């Protein structure tokens, strides 16, 4: 009985979130891995902003989605840095950026990124936003039309129909009480399972480095998980862009996985309809994780879009 009980306890522990407690430098080293880029950090008006930077050319800002970081763009940075100055920030509350903000609402996140770009001397730029980062990118385009030259939305949330189409269990999972419980099981194994079920197209391989990075940046310390709960509550489905997308005057490209279960293709079509100068690019066989599932295709779409005349 004792041996059986010990095995059961070990099995439970294997499923429960663990904190590695890595020092900032060690965590940064693990996350950078073999990526040929600079890891940079700055304090911008009281907000600690970390970003990954590579290449030279027209500035291209890559904004990640919920629970991710600038390291989410690892597959694409090498494909873009030969033609662009790639800037991939960690949103406050994520990655190696500050995790003690009073609010993580998308409108405030957009403001913080604009302040960061001003501080590092970037005036005009193209911005790419994936998932939650797509809503933030759109809000940057609305807030600073004189600075955002072009806008790319990839599987972006922000439309009310995305919230309306979420199944009941997803809505329940976003409530603070349920999320605090779920955080206790925020492991690589659990995340890999959810990615296969909801995030990637059928038959796609696992992306262990992506999953490892997400777990590392959200579970390194107990504060990370507390912040994850807050960024979820503030960052997802708190306001909707439907009435404002028609105000976006910049050329826009909507890149969508045809088999996206989280933010369906119908949302991409609707974005392309509402934004006056937008077109839709559908990527076959692809789910929500476009930068990992089809990095070459996505990079090609972005660079081609940037080269086109306004």
N, C-alpha and C positions, 0 to 999 in steps of 0.2 A: 504493500500500500504506500509506503513512504517513497519508494522509487517511482511509482506511478504518479504520486502527487508532485514529486520533483519534476518529472517530465512535463506534466501539465503546466506547472508554474513557468518552466523554461519556455514552453510553447506560447504562453500568454505574454511573457516578457519580450519574446521575439517580435510580437505584433505591436508592442507599445512604443510610442515615440520616445527616443532617447536624445539627450542633449550632449553634443560633443564638447562644448565649451572651449572651442579653439580660440586662441588669441587672434585679434584682427589681422595681423600679418600672416599668420598660418592659414587663416580662412581665405584670405585674398590669394595666397599662393595656390591653395587647392582649387579655387574657382578659376583662376587664370589657366592652369594646366599648360597645354602646349600652344595656346593662342598667341599669335605674334601681334601684340598690340600693347598700348600703354594703359596701365591702370592708374587713374588719377582721382584726386580728392580735393575738394575745396569747400570752404564755409561761405555760403551765399546768404547774407542777411539773416544769419542765425540758423540756416538750414544746411546740414552737412550733406553735400551731394557727391556721390561717387559716380564715375563714368569710365567706360572703356573707349579708347580713341585709337584710330589707325588710319593711315592713308593721307592723301593730299588731293585737293581739288574742291569742287563745290560742296559746301557743308550738307550732310545728310544725317538727320537726327532720327534714331530708331527708338521707339517707345514700346516697352514690353507691356504685357498684360498682368492680370491678377496673380499674385504669389510668385511671380518671376523676378528677373533682374536684367541688367544689361547683358549678362552672360547668356541670356536666352538666345541672343543673336549670334552665337559662336559659329554656326554653320554658314552664315551669310557674310560675316565681316570679311573673311579672306576673299570673297567673290566681289565685294564692293570697294575695297580699299585701293584698288588700282586706279579707279576713276573718281573716287569721292573722298572727302574727309569725313570719315564715319565717326559719329558720336553716339554712344549707346549708354544713356544714363540709367542708374538705379533710381526709380521714383522714391521720394521720401516714404519711409515705412517699409521699404523693400531692400533686399541685397545688402550692400555696405553703406547705404545712405542712412541719414538720421532716422531714428525710430521713436522719437519722443514728441511728435507733432500733436497739436491740439485737434487737428482735423485732417482727413485725407480725401475730402470731397474732390471730384474731378476738376471742378473749376479752379480750386486752389492749387491743385497739382499742376495744371496748365500755367498758372501764374508763376509758380516756383520755377518751372522749367524755362520760361521766358526770361526770368531774372537771372538764372544760371547762364543762359546763352549770352545775355548782355554782358555779364561779368567776365566771361572768357573771350569776349570780342567777336561773337558771331552775330551779325546783324540780320542777314537774309539767308534762308535755308529751305530745304525740302524736308518735310516731316512725314515719317511712316509710323503708324500706330497699329498694333495688333491687339485684338480683343478689347479689354478695358483700356489699353493704351490708345486704341482707335478713338474712343470717346474723348480722351484727353487731347489727342492730336487735333481733332475737329474743333475743340474748344480753343486751342492755340490759334488755329486758322481764323476763328471768329474774333478772338481778342486782339490779334495783331496781323490784320490782312496785309499791312505794308511790309511785314517781315517774312511771312510764310509764302514762299513762291509757289510751291505745289504741295498737294496733300495726297497721301496714300493711306487708305483704310483697308486693313486685312482682317477679315472675320471680326469686324468691330461691333461692340455692343453700343448701346445708346438709343436705339429705337424701342418704343414701348412694345412693339409686337414681339420682340425677343423675350421680354419679361412675361407677356401674355401667353407665350407658347411654352414656357418652362413647365415641366411636369410638377405635380404637387410635391413629390419627394425632394426635388431640387429646391423648391421654395422653403420647405421645412428645414432643409440642410443649411440654408442661409441665415436662419434665426440664431441669435447670439447663444442661447442655451444649448442648442444642438451642436453648433459649431465648436463650442468649448469642449464638448464631449468628443467630437470627431477629431479635434486637435491632438487628443491622446493617442490617436492611431494614424498620425501623419508620418508614415514610413515609406521607404522606397518601394517596398512590396505592395502596399496598399495603393500608392500613387500609380505604379506601373499597371495595376489592374484597372484602375479608373481610366487611365489613358487609353488602354485597349478597348474599353467599353464605350467611352464617350468622346474621346479627344482626337483620335486618328482614324484614317480611312481603313477599310478592311484589308487585311493582309500586310499592313505596314509593320516593319520591324520595331522592336522596342528601342527606345532612345535612353539608355541608362545614364549617360552623362547629363542629359537635360534633367532627368528625374533626380539624380544625385544633387545637382546644383540647387534645385528647388527645395529639396529637403534641407540641405546645408544652410541656405539663407533664411529658412523659416524655423528651423529647429536647433540652431546652434546653442541658444540660451533660452531660458524660460520667457524672457522678455520678448523674444522673437515671436513666440506663439501668441502672446498677449497682443502684440502689434498686428499679427495676422488677422485676429478677430476684428480689430478696429479697422484695418484697411478693407476688409470684406464689407463691413457694415457701411462704411463711408463711400467706398469706391464702386459698388455694384448696385445699379438700378435705383439710385436716389433721385435722379432727374432724367428727363428724356429730351433728345435733340430734335425730335420730329418737327416742331414748329420753326426751328432755326436753321435746318440744313439748307433751305433755299437761300439763306443769306451768305453762304459760302461762295465767293466769287472766283477763287483760285481754281485752276485746272485740278481735277481730282481723279484718282484711279482707285477703284474698288476691286481688291483681289480677294476672291472667295474660293474655298474648297467646295466642290460640288456636293460632297457628302458630309458637310459639317453638321453634326448633330446638336452642337451647343448653340451656335449662331447660324441658323439655316440660310441657304442660298437665297431664299425669298427676302431676307433682310438686306443682303447685298444688292439685290435688284432694286429694292425700295430706296436704299441710299443713292444708287446711281440715278434713280428717277428724281429724287428730291434735290440733289445738288446740280445746279444748272450746267456746269462744265465737267461733268463726270462721265466716265465710262466704266463698264464692268468687265473684269477678266475672270473667267471661271476655270478652275484647275481641276481636271478630271481625277477621280479616284482618291481625292484628298479630303481630309477632315479639317479639324480646327487648327492643328499644329503645322501650319503651312511652312514656317521657316525651317522646320526640321524635316518635314515630309518631302518638300520640293524646294530646297534652297536655291538650286540653280535656276529653276523656272521663275521663282519670285525675284531673284536678283536681276535676271534678264528683263523682267517686266518693269522693274523700278528704274534701271539704268536707261532703258529705251524711253520710258516716260519722261525722265529728266532731260533727255536730249531733244525732245520735241519742242518746237516753238510754242510759246504761250498762245 
